[in-house]
Amino acid sequence: MAIIVDDERWRKNLIKLTIQSGIHLQLHSDSICSACRYLHRYVNFMRTSPNNNQCHQDVGIVVSTALYIAIKTNENHHQLSELISSVHFHLKTIDQQDREMINYDAFKIMDKDFDYWKIRDTITHFELILLRILDFDLVLDLPHKYLIFYLKFLSNWIDKDFVVDRVFQLSWSILNDFICYYPKSPRFESNQIALATLEIAMITIDPDLKKICSNKTSSHRDWYTNFDERLDSDSIENIICEIFKFYR
């Protein structure tokens, strides 16, 4: 599959391949999200430097390299042979809409033949190119740690454990979608993204949660000012609008 930098559908397929392979390999969320953000930066670079031929690579190579860098950066180690095999396997099913329709019984680790070593050597070569494109800026401040931190505090105020679990599951899902698929998500502060996804989850599951968790010492009384009293509602609402725009 050739790279078409101006095709937004290609970007989505690129991210889809990354997520499917990452889930299949049981990578941590921070590794998958890091790889997706690397890829968004790569696509942006390619759009501004379309004639840089050495940066043009097969989609499978680009995804494998981004995941390889991400798992090393986040110390979520996997064998490169497993990563290459998973990406190669999912590349053949990229047009399938339903992940449950993929026949995982057909998956196997690639033989260490000529084709495998050619792919591995290409990834090793492209890794240095991608690192330069990323300016070796690999450690990302992702929202996941903030979301977990906030939920631990909120669970002290909410008596119903099953409600907390539902809020966590929904906010975690929204957060991962927003970080992985939305190329403009890095413009927002990570802690504010976490709060915005929690706000959506709380309103969706039980609007009364906002009253229970409201800040009794703040004039604004918004629940998220418990974590940052300088935070205004406009900042959170702007992110929520971007999330809704993304899902639209």
Number of C-alpha atoms within 10 A of each C-alpha: 10 10 16 16 18 13 9 11 11 17 20 14 15 23 23 20 26 28 24 18 26 23 13 14 14 12 18 14 17 21 23 27 27 25 28 27 24 26 25 21 16 19 22 15 16 20 14 10 11 15 10 11 9 8 17 17 16 12 21 23 21 23 28 28 28 26 29 23 20 25 21 13 17 16 11 14 13 14 9 15 15 15 21 24 19 25 25 22 21 22 21 11 15 17 11 11 9 9 12 8 9 15 9 12 6 7 13 11 13 15 11 11 8 9 11 15 13 12 16 19 12 16 24 14 12 21 19 14 15 21 17 11 16 15 9 10 10 17 10 15 14 21 21 19 13 17 23 14 12 17 20 12 13 17 15 12 13 15 10 10 11 10 16 20 13 14 23 19 13 17 23 21 13 20 24 19 15 22 23 24 21 20 18 13 18 16 8 13 14 20 19 21 27 26 25 26 26 23 21 19 23 21 13 11 14 11 13 11 19 16 12 13 20 18 18 14 10 13 9 15 16 18 21 23 21 19 13 11 16 9 15 13 13 9 14 20 15 12 21 19 12 16 22 11 10 14 12 6
